[in-house]
Amino acid sequence: MIDVTTFHKLSYGLYLISSEFEGKKSGYAGNTGFQVTAEPSTIAISCNKDNYTCTIIEKSRMFSLSVLQKDLDVSIIGDFGFKSGRHIDKFEKYEFKTGSLGIPVVTQNCIAAFECKVINQVDCGTHILFIGEVITAEKLSNEPPLTYDYYHSQYKMLAPKNAPTYIDPDKLLDENEKQPTDKSDDEYGDEHICIICGYTYDPEIGEPDKGIMPGTKFEDLPDDYTCPICSAGKDMFKEL
Ligand code: FE
């Protein structure tokens, strides 16, 4: 028997992994980044073959890994984790620098960054495990890092479908991993969760920065409403 919620007991950080090939930049948010050896220093990442960045890394044979900080604007995870570089330029919106390998290194909301040259790769079916030798390692701030647990418990976000750690949200709901909160009440209607990224629309709070005032029921949101994190449409939301 496999209780899928057991996988949330594994501990990770959250990283932005970037690369560039022939002028095309690409990056994604991922939790699978870890040091493999000390001498030489190597880091491994597990990258979904469907990720545009995976294709770019295979060609460039390089990647950067930026460590996200605990307190951040989650839209950076939404843009890097839930949107494809095939359709949007993620580097237009966020601060980055060009590293010594000539590839983008995201600096916004990040506390450290590594640049790596791929020295080996393992085909793992849906994913490729890239092992990179660390060429540069730089601390960017002394803020604490974001952990995967904090991402789940505080930001209430899920793993993107392409993540190695993806779990079907229905299974999580079945396992009561995502508990309905007692904020839902009849006055404003129920909270609704985006089944793509885990963002929860709370009618008591609304989204004032988008002109959606507190007290706006989910049902009363405009038809063209989209998730502020992953841009999924209203039909991708499920009542909590
Ligand atoms: Fe979403």
Boltz pocket constraint, residues with backbone or C-beta under 6 A from the ligand:
constraints:
  - pocket:
      binder: B
      contacts: [[A, 194], [A, 195], [A, 196], [A, 197], [A, 198], [A, 199], [A, 227], [A, 228], [A, 229], [A, 230], [A, 231], [A, 232]]
      max_distance: 6.0
